[in-house]
Amino acid sequence: MQNPSTGGLRPTESSRLMRTLRGALIVLALIVPGAAAAQPGAGPADAAEQVDRYLEMQMQRLQIPGLAVAVVKDGRLVLERHYGTASVEFGVPVSADTVFAINSVTKAFTGVAAMRLVEAGRLDLSAPVGRYLTDLPGAWRAVTIRQLLSHMSGLPDIMRAPTVETDAVAAWAWVLTQDIRFPPGERFNYCQTNYTLIQRVVNQLEGRAPDAPLAEEQLAIAGMSDTHYGDAYSVIGNRAPTYRWTLGGPMIAGYRAAAATTPGLLTATSERFLPFRRASSGMNSTVGDLARWLIAIQDGKLLSEASLETLWTPVAFNNGQKEQWGLGWQVLTRGTHRSVGMTGGGRAAVSVYPDDGVAVVILTNLTGSYPEDMIDKIASIYAPGLDLAGVPALRIALEEGGYDRVMAAASAIERDHAGLIWPEAELNDWGYRLLSTGRPRDALQVFRLAADRHPDSANAHDSLAQALLVNGDDSGAAVHYARAVALDPSNSSAARHLEDLRAGPPR
């Protein structure tokens, strides 16, 4: 949540700030001694130069004040680099000691904490949460631990509670009165209530207070001395402030339309994570510490190989279909290989490529920088066998050649990868990230591809209609809202937008 007291920079201050940021994008860069080669015949400097060029381009494009990256290869830290400004106000550069908020990356730690209890025989993933917590509404008790960890519970989201950032007791009382959204296991819905319940279950089994943090044991085992729980109201040494670009275009259908003449304003943000949310958010760390954690995972210090496979295997819905979520970790396909990881706050990303022996951490201090969109490129530099077919290959092609060539670029990738299926959810997430960062024209091209490759998906047409609306194409939006309603008559949001469009202005 943005802190109203911070305000925004005036246009002249914004311009001066951007000159400062452009001049400071690479104020500090560290290559860890003994870094491994990225590919046969390539030395550490070659790989580091590729990383520098790519991340400098992304920082300039997205106006990111500060960023840090770490790469682990075969259980060893092979690259750690730091770029730009940690504190814009004080001109402090990003360094090895810079602590960043990692938000929902915290969930990956929670997944590990739960699996450690499973491995010890103290927690059953298939058991209903009512076995462990007896003070829940009857409709909640049958939800399994596995469904909580994979966001398939159907429970109401405590984040919608009016007091979620100010009064935990009132927020919990509110969510207990809300309706179930869908039967457990029927579909995916990202919901923080799930992790509040996991926090209570794990702490009960460990004999701790219900709101105690879950990852302290992991931090000790991995030697993560610079990782701490807290929020913007906590005093944490060397922590970078968090920023956001406030865009200048008009708000349409929930997103900012492009505005060529109105400059963006860099503002500070303030987030509150009360202790009852510390299983889902609230950790702060350095790239070095997160690299040490990933090494501890790969070395078997935290979980056995069998437990890791359980952690990193997508959970199936009731109909047997598997989507993108394991237990606190998102699981994506990269050709015939996997990428498993977690993102946080639109500014932190951690990914492990188990089939390639590579892991990458990217942390920034800009909400909306979405480093998950950069992480595959970094991984490919250190894993030459990584096949970035599909969305990652397309993202790289469009960032280099322009989004207006989306259909041609997608067709070229398909020619090289027979039988390629474009994951609708991944395209949809990508498109909305572009919308939320003030790139509606680019987002529109991604949504066009999603609807073209998934013509019978109501969600794909609904998303495309929204992007058309943001881009000012009301007639095109009406066509695709109508298609979304025809495919899914229960889509009340699309039906409402369609009715408004047919009624004419005002919107």
C-alpha positions as CSV (number, residue, x, y, z in Angstrom):
1,M,0.0,0.0,0.0
2,Q,1.3,3.5,-0.9
3,N,2.0,5.8,2.0
4,P,0.1,9.1,1.4
5,S,2.5,11.0,3.5
6,T,5.4,10.5,1.1
7,G,3.8,12.3,-1.7
8,G,5.2,12.5,-5.3
9,L,8.1,14.3,-6.9
10,R,7.3,17.5,-8.9
11,P,8.1,17.2,-12.7
12,T,11.4,19.1,-12.4
13,E,12.4,16.9,-9.5
14,S,11.4,13.8,-11.4
15,S,13.5,14.8,-14.4
16,R,16.5,15.5,-12.2
17,L,16.0,12.2,-10.4
18,M,15.9,10.3,-13.7
19,R,19.2,11.9,-14.8
20,T,20.7,10.7,-11.5
21,L,19.3,7.2,-11.9
22,R,20.6,6.9,-15.5
23,G,24.0,7.9,-14.3
24,A,23.9,5.5,-11.5
25,L,22.5,2.3,-13.0
26,I,25.8,0.5,-12.7
27,V,27.6,2.2,-9.8
28,L,28.8,-1.1,-8.4
29,A,29.4,-4.5,-9.9
30,L,31.0,-7.4,-8.1
31,I,32.0,-10.7,-9.7
32,V,32.5,-13.4,-7.1
33,P,36.1,-14.8,-7.3
34,G,36.3,-18.2,-9.0
35,A,33.0,-17.8,-10.9
36,A,32.2,-20.7,-13.1
37,A,32.0,-20.5,-16.9
38,A,28.6,-19.8,-18.4
39,Q,29.2,-22.0,-21.4
40,P,32.0,-24.1,-23.0
41,G,34.8,-21.8,-23.9
42,A,33.3,-18.8,-22.0
43,G,35.0,-17.3,-19.0
44,P,33.5,-15.7,-15.9
45,A,34.0,-12.2,-17.3
46,D,32.1,-13.2,-20.5
47,A,29.1,-14.4,-18.6
48,A,29.2,-11.3,-16.3
49,E,29.3,-9.0,-19.2
50,Q,26.3,-10.6,-20.7
51,V,24.4,-10.2,-17.4
52,D,25.6,-6.6,-17.2
53,R,24.4,-5.7,-20.7
54,Y,21.0,-7.4,-20.2
55,L,20.2,-6.0,-16.8
56,E,21.4,-2.5,-17.6
57,M,19.0,-2.5,-20.6
58,Q,16.1,-3.7,-18.3
59,M,16.9,-1.1,-15.6
60,Q,16.9,1.7,-18.2
61,R,13.7,0.5,-19.8
62,L,11.8,0.1,-16.5
63,Q,13.6,3.0,-14.6
64,I,14.6,0.7,-11.8
65,P,16.6,2.6,-9.1
66,G,18.5,-0.4,-7.7
67,L,18.9,-4.2,-8.4
68,A,21.0,-7.1,-7.2
69,V,21.5,-10.5,-8.8
70,A,23.0,-13.8,-7.7
71,V,23.5,-17.0,-9.7
72,V,24.2,-20.5,-8.2
73,K,25.6,-23.2,-10.4
74,D,26.0,-26.8,-9.3
75,G,25.7,-25.8,-5.7
76,R,28.2,-23.0,-5.8
77,L,27.7,-19.2,-5.9
78,V,29.2,-18.2,-9.3
79,L,28.0,-14.6,-9.7
80,E,26.8,-11.8,-7.4
81,R,26.4,-8.3,-8.8
82,H,24.9,-5.1,-7.5
83,Y,23.6,-2.2,-9.6
84,G,22.3,1.3,-9.1
85,T,20.9,3.1,-6.0
86,A,19.5,1.5,-2.9
87,S,18.3,4.8,-1.4
88,V,17.4,7.5,-3.9
89,E,16.9,10.0,-1.1
90,F,20.5,9.5,0.3
91,G,22.3,8.4,-2.8
92,V,23.3,5.1,-1.2
93,P,24.5,2.5,-3.8
94,V,23.3,-1.1,-3.8
95,S,25.9,-3.4,-2.2
96,A,26.4,-6.9,-1.0
97,D,24.8,-5.8,2.3
98,T,21.7,-4.3,0.8
99,V,18.5,-5.9,2.2
100,F,15.4,-5.9,0.0
101,A,11.8,-6.7,0.9
102,I,11.0,-10.1,-0.7
103,N,7.2,-10.2,0.0
104,S,5.6,-13.4,-1.2
105,V,8.9,-15.2,-1.7
106,T,8.3,-15.8,2.0
107,K,5.8,-18.5,0.8
108,A,8.6,-20.6,-0.6
109,F,10.2,-20.7,2.9
110,T,6.8,-21.7,4.3
111,G,6.6,-24.6,1.8
112,V,10.0,-25.8,3.0
113,A,9.0,-25.4,6.6
114,A,5.8,-27.5,6.0
115,M,7.7,-30.2,4.1
116,R,10.2,-30.5,6.9
117,L,7.4,-31.5,9.2
118,V,6.0,-33.9,6.6
119,E,9.4,-35.5,6.3
120,A,9.5,-35.9,10.1
121,G,6.1,-37.6,10.0
122,R,4.3,-34.9,11.9
123,L,2.3,-33.3,9.2
124,D,0.1,-35.0,6.6
125,L,-0.4,-33.1,3.3
126,S,-3.6,-35.1,2.6
127,A,-5.1,-34.4,6.0
128,P,-7.9,-31.8,6.4
129,V,-6.9,-28.7,8.2
130,G,-9.6,-29.4,10.7
131,R,-7.5,-32.2,12.1
132,Y,-5.0,-29.7,13.4
133,L,-7.2,-26.6,14.0
134,T,-10.5,-27.2,15.7
135,D,-11.8,-23.6,15.9
136,L,-12.6,-23.2,12.2
137,P,-16.0,-22.9,10.4
138,G,-17.4,-26.2,9.4
139,A,-17.1,-25.4,5.7
140,W,-13.3,-24.8,6.1
141,R,-12.4,-28.0,8.0
142,A,-12.3,-30.4,5.0
143,V,-9.7,-28.3,3.1
144,T,-6.4,-30.3,3.0
145,I,-3.0,-29.0,3.9
146,R,-2.0,-29.6,0.2
147,Q,-4.8,-27.5,-1.0
148,L,-3.9,-24.7,1.3
149,L,-0.2,-24.7,0.1
150,S,-1.2,-24.7,-3.5
151,H,-4.0,-22.1,-3.4
152,M,-6.8,-24.5,-4.2
153,S,-8.8,-24.1,-1.0
154,G,-11.6,-21.8,-2.2
155,L,-11.5,-19.9,1.1
156,P,-12.2,-16.2,1.3
157,D,-9.1,-14.0,1.2
158,I,-8.2,-12.2,4.4
159,M,-6.5,-9.5,2.3
160,R,-9.9,-8.1,1.6
161,A,-10.6,-7.5,5.3
162,P,-10.8,-3.7,6.0
163,T,-8.4,-4.0,9.0
164,V,-5.8,-6.5,7.5
165,E,-3.0,-4.0,8.0
166,T,-4.1,-2.6,11.4
167,D,-6.1,-5.1,13.5
168,A,-5.4,-8.8,13.2
169,V,-8.2,-9.9,15.5
170,A,-10.8,-7.9,13.6
171,A,-9.5,-9.1,10.2
172,W,-9.7,-12.7,11.3
173,A,-13.2,-12.2,12.7
174,W,-14.2,-10.7,9.3
175,V,-12.8,-13.5,7.1
176,L,-14.5,-16.2,9.2
177,T,-17.9,-14.7,8.3
178,Q,-17.3,-14.7,4.5
179,D,-18.6,-17.2,2.0
180,I,-16.5,-20.0,0.5
181,R,-15.6,-19.1,-3.1
182,F,-15.7,-22.6,-4.6
183,P,-15.4,-26.2,-3.5
184,P,-11.8,-27.1,-2.4
185,G,-9.7,-28.4,-5.2
186,E,-11.9,-27.1,-8.0
187,R,-9.6,-24.4,-9.2
188,F,-6.8,-22.0,-8.3
189,N,-7.2,-18.8,-6.4
190,Y,-4.3,-16.9,-4.9
191,C,-5.4,-16.4,-1.3
192,Q,-3.4,-15.3,1.8
193,T,-5.9,-17.0,4.2
194,N,-4.3,-20.3,3.1
195,Y,-0.9,-19.3,4.5
196,T,-2.3,-17.8,7.7
197,L,-3.8,-21.2,8.4
198,I,-0.5,-23.0,7.5
199,Q,1.3,-20.7,9.9
200,R,-1.1,-21.6,12.7
201,V,-0.8,-25.4,11.9
202,V,3.0,-25.4,11.8
203,N,3.4,-23.3,14.9
204,Q,0.9,-25.5,16.8
205,L,2.9,-28.6,15.9
206,E,6.1,-26.9,16.9
207,G,4.7,-25.6,20.2
208,R,5.1,-21.9,19.3
209,A,2.8,-18.9,19.4
210,P,0.2,-19.0,16.5
211,D,1.8,-15.9,14.8
212,A,5.4,-16.9,15.2
213,P,7.6,-16.8,12.0
214,L,8.3,-20.2,10.4
215,A,11.7,-19.9,8.7
216,E,14.0,-19.2,11.7
217,E,15.4,-22.8,11.6
218,Q,16.1,-22.5,7.8
219,L,17.9,-19.2,8.3
220,A,20.2,-20.8,10.9
221,I,21.0,-23.9,8.9
222,A,21.8,-21.8,5.7
223,G,23.7,-19.2,7.6
224,M,21.4,-16.3,6.5
225,S,22.5,-13.6,9.0
226,D,21.1,-10.7,6.9
227,T,17.6,-12.0,6.6
228,H,14.9,-10.7,8.9
229,Y,11.1,-10.5,9.3
230,G,9.5,-7.1,9.3
231,D,7.8,-4.4,7.2
232,A,8.2,-0.7,6.5
233,Y,7.6,0.0,10.2
234,S,10.5,-2.2,11.3
235,V,14.1,-1.1,11.8
236,I,16.2,-3.4,9.6
237,G,19.8,-2.4,9.0
238,N,20.8,-1.7,5.3
239,R,17.3,-2.2,4.0
240,A,16.5,-0.4,0.8
241,P,13.4,1.7,0.7
242,T,10.8,0.5,-1.8
243,Y,9.6,2.7,-4.6
244,R,6.9,2.8,-7.3
245,W,6.4,4.8,-10.5
246,T,3.0,6.5,-10.4
247,L,1.9,6.7,-14.0
248,G,0.3,9.7,-15.6
249,G,-2.4,8.3,-17.9
250,P,-6.1,8.2,-17.3
251,M,-7.5,5.2,-15.4
252,I,-9.6,2.9,-17.6
253,A,-11.0,-0.5,-16.6
254,G,-8.7,-0.6,-13.6
255,Y,-5.4,0.3,-15.4
256,R,-3.6,3.4,-16.6
257,A,-3.8,4.1,-20.3
258,A,-0.6,5.4,-22.0
259,A,0.1,9.1,-21.6
260,A,3.0,10.4,-23.7
261,T,3.0,13.9,-22.2
262,T,2.4,13.2,-18.5
263,P,5.6,12.2,-16.7
264,G,5.6,9.4,-14.1
265,L,6.4,10.3,-10.5
266,L,8.7,8.1,-8.4
267,T,7.1,7.7,-5.0
268,A,8.0,5.8,-1.8
269,T,5.8,2.9,-0.7
270,S,4.9,1.6,2.7
271,E,3.7,-1.9,3.4
272,R,2.4,-3.4,6.6
273,F,2.7,-7.1,7.4
274,L,1.2,-7.9,10.8
275,P,2.7,-11.0,12.4
276,F,-0.3,-13.2,11.4
277,R,0.8,-12.8,7.8
278,R,4.4,-13.8,8.2
279,A,3.9,-17.1,6.5
280,S,2.9,-15.4,3.3
281,S,4.9,-12.1,3.4
282,G,7.2,-10.1,5.5
283,M,10.7,-11.4,4.9
284,N,13.6,-9.2,3.9
285,S,16.9,-10.5,2.6
286,T,20.0,-10.0,0.5
287,V,20.8,-11.8,-2.8
288,G,23.8,-13.5,-1.0
289,D,21.6,-14.9,1.8
290,L,19.0,-16.2,-0.7
291,A,21.8,-17.8,-2.7
292,R,23.0,-19.5,0.5
293,W,19.4,-20.8,1.1
294,L,19.2,-22.2,-2.4
295,I,22.6,-23.9,-1.9
296,A,21.4,-25.4,1.4
297,I,18.3,-26.7,-0.4
298,Q,20.3,-28.2,-3.2
299,D,22.8,-29.7,-0.8
300,G,20.1,-31.6,1.0
301,K,20.6,-29.7,4.3
302,L,16.9,-28.7,4.5
303,L,15.0,-31.4,2.7
304,S,15.6,-34.8,1.1
305,E,15.5,-35.2,-2.7
306,A,12.2,-37.0,-2.4
307,S,10.7,-34.2,-0.4
308,L,12.0,-31.6,-2.9
309,E,10.2,-33.5,-5.7
310,T,7.0,-33.3,-3.7
311,L,7.5,-29.6,-3.0
312,W,8.2,-28.9,-6.7
313,T,5.5,-31.1,-8.3
314,P,2.3,-29.3,-9.5
315,V,-0.7,-30.2,-7.4
316,A,-3.7,-31.6,-9.4
317,F,-7.2,-30.2,-9.3
318,N,-10.2,-32.5,-8.5
319,N,-10.4,-33.3,-12.3
320,G,-6.8,-34.4,-12.4
321,Q,-5.5,-31.4,-14.3
322,K,-2.3,-29.9,-13.1
323,E,-1.6,-26.2,-13.2
324,Q,1.4,-24.1,-12.1
325,W,1.6,-24.6,-8.3
326,G,3.5,-26.9,-6.1
327,L,3.7,-26.4,-2.3
328,G,4.6,-22.7,-1.9
329,W,6.5,-22.7,-5.2
330,Q,5.3,-22.0,-8.7
331,V,6.3,-24.7,-11.2
332,L,6.8,-23.7,-14.9
333,T,8.0,-25.6,-17.9
334,R,11.0,-24.5,-19.9
335,G,11.0,-26.8,-22.9
336,T,11.5,-30.2,-21.4
337,H,12.9,-28.7,-18.2
338,R,11.4,-27.0,-15.2
339,S,11.7,-23.7,-13.5
340,V,10.5,-23.7,-9.9
341,G,10.4,-20.5,-7.8
342,M,8.5,-17.7,-6.3
343,T,8.0,-14.0,-6.8
344,G,7.2,-11.2,-4.4
345,G,5.8,-7.7,-4.5
346,G,6.5,-7.3,-8.2
347,R,10.1,-6.7,-7.3
348,A,11.7,-10.0,-6.1
349,A,12.1,-13.3,-7.8
350,V,13.8,-16.6,-7.0
351,S,14.0,-19.5,-9.5
352,V,15.6,-22.9,-9.5
353,Y,16.2,-24.9,-12.6
354,P,16.6,-28.4,-11.2
355,D,17.4,-30.1,-14.5
356,D,20.2,-27.6,-15.3
357,G,21.8,-27.2,-11.9
358,V,21.2,-23.5,-11.9
359,A,19.4,-21.1,-9.6
360,V,18.9,-17.3,-9.9
361,V,17.9,-14.6,-7.5
362,I,17.0,-11.0,-8.6
363,L,15.9,-8.4,-6.1
364,T,15.0,-4.8,-6.8
365,N,13.6,-1.8,-4.9
366,L,10.9,-1.0,-7.5
367,T,7.4,-2.3,-7.3
368,G,6.4,-3.2,-10.8
369,S,9.8,-4.1,-12.1
370,Y,8.8,-7.8,-12.2
371,P,12.2,-9.5,-12.2
372,E,10.5,-12.8,-12.9
373,D,10.4,-11.6,-16.5
374,M,14.2,-11.3,-16.5
375,I,15.2,-14.4,-14.7
376,D,15.0,-16.9,-17.5
377,K,17.5,-14.9,-19.6
378,I,20.0,-14.8,-16.8
379,A,19.6,-18.6,-16.2
380,S,20.2,-19.3,-20.0
381,I,23.6,-17.6,-19.8
382,Y,24.7,-20.1,-17.2
383,A,22.7,-23.1,-18.6
384,P,23.3,-23.3,-22.3
385,G,21.2,-26.4,-22.5
386,L,18.1,-24.6,-21.2
387,D,15.5,-24.5,-23.9
388,L,13.6,-21.2,-23.6
389,A,10.8,-22.2,-25.9
390,G,7.3,-20.6,-25.4
391,V,6.8,-17.6,-23.3
392,P,10.4,-16.9,-22.2
393,A,11.7,-17.1,-25.8
394,L,8.9,-14.9,-27.0
395,R,9.5,-12.4,-24.2
396,I,13.2,-12.0,-25.1
397,A,12.3,-11.7,-28.8
398,L,9.7,-9.0,-28.2
399,E,11.8,-7.0,-25.8
400,E,14.6,-6.9,-28.4
401,G,12.4,-6.5,-31.6
402,G,9.2,-4.9,-30.5
403,Y,5.8,-6.2,-29.4
404,D,4.1,-5.4,-32.7
405,R,5.7,-8.5,-34.2
406,V,4.2,-10.8,-31.6
407,M,2.4,-13.1,-34.1
408,A,5.5,-13.5,-36.4
409,A,7.8,-14.1,-33.4
410,A,5.4,-16.7,-32.0
411,S,5.1,-18.5,-35.3
412,A,8.9,-18.6,-35.6
413,I,9.2,-20.2,-32.2
414,E,6.5,-22.7,-33.1
415,R,8.4,-23.7,-36.3
416,D,11.4,-24.6,-34.2
417,H,9.4,-26.4,-31.5
418,A,6.8,-28.7,-33.0
419,G,3.8,-29.3,-30.8
420,L,4.5,-26.3,-28.6
421,I,1.5,-25.3,-26.4
422,W,1.4,-21.7,-25.1
423,P,0.4,-21.8,-21.4
424,E,-2.6,-19.5,-21.2
425,A,-2.1,-18.7,-17.5
426,E,1.5,-17.6,-18.2
427,L,0.5,-15.4,-21.1
428,N,-2.3,-13.9,-19.1
429,D,0.0,-13.1,-16.1
430,W,2.6,-11.5,-18.5
431,G,0.0,-9.4,-20.1
432,Y,-1.4,-8.1,-16.8
433,R,2.1,-7.3,-15.6
434,L,2.6,-5.2,-18.7
435,L,-0.7,-3.4,-18.1
436,S,0.1,-2.7,-14.5
437,T,3.5,-1.1,-15.5
438,G,2.0,1.4,-18.0
439,R,2.7,-0.6,-21.1
440,P,-0.9,-1.1,-22.4
441,R,0.0,-1.3,-26.1
442,D,2.6,-4.1,-25.4
443,A,0.1,-5.8,-23.1
444,L,-2.5,-5.8,-25.9
445,Q,-0.2,-7.7,-28.2
446,V,0.3,-10.4,-25.6
447,F,-3.4,-10.7,-25.0
448,R,-4.1,-10.9,-28.7
449,L,-1.7,-13.9,-28.9
450,A,-3.4,-15.6,-25.9
451,A,-6.9,-15.3,-27.5
452,D,-5.6,-16.4,-30.8
453,R,-4.0,-19.5,-29.4
454,H,-6.8,-20.2,-27.0
455,P,-9.9,-19.2,-29.0
456,D,-12.3,-21.2,-26.8
457,S,-11.1,-19.6,-23.5
458,A,-13.6,-17.1,-22.0
459,N,-10.8,-15.8,-19.8
460,A,-8.5,-15.1,-22.8
461,H,-11.2,-13.1,-24.5
462,D,-12.1,-11.3,-21.3
463,S,-8.5,-10.2,-20.8
464,L,-8.1,-9.1,-24.4
465,A,-11.3,-7.1,-24.1
466,Q,-10.0,-5.3,-21.0
467,A,-6.7,-4.5,-22.8
468,L,-8.6,-3.1,-25.8
469,L,-10.7,-1.0,-23.5
470,V,-7.6,0.4,-21.8
471,N,-6.2,1.2,-25.3
472,G,-9.3,3.1,-26.3
473,D,-10.8,0.5,-28.7
474,D,-14.3,0.2,-27.3
475,S,-15.8,-1.5,-30.3
476,G,-13.1,-4.2,-30.3
477,A,-13.6,-4.6,-26.5
478,A,-17.3,-5.2,-27.1
479,V,-16.6,-7.9,-29.6
480,H,-14.4,-9.8,-27.2
481,Y,-16.5,-9.2,-24.1
482,A,-19.4,-10.7,-26.1
483,R,-17.3,-13.7,-27.0
484,A,-16.3,-14.2,-23.3
485,V,-20.0,-14.1,-22.2
486,A,-20.9,-16.6,-25.0
487,L,-18.2,-19.0,-23.8
488,D,-19.0,-18.5,-20.1
489,P,-22.4,-17.1,-19.3
490,S,-21.6,-16.9,-15.6
491,N,-18.9,-14.2,-16.3
492,S,-20.9,-11.4,-14.7
493,S,-18.0,-8.9,-15.0
494,A,-17.7,-9.3,-18.8
495,A,-21.5,-9.1,-19.1
496,R,-21.5,-5.8,-17.1
497,H,-18.7,-4.3,-19.3
498,L,-20.5,-5.4,-22.4
499,E,-23.8,-3.8,-21.2
500,D,-22.0,-0.5,-20.4
501,L,-20.3,-0.5,-23.9
502,R,-23.5,-1.0,-25.7
503,A,-25.2,1.7,-23.6
504,G,-22.5,4.1,-24.7
505,P,-20.6,6.8,-22.8
506,P,-20.0,7.7,-20.1
507,R,-18.0,4.6,-19.1
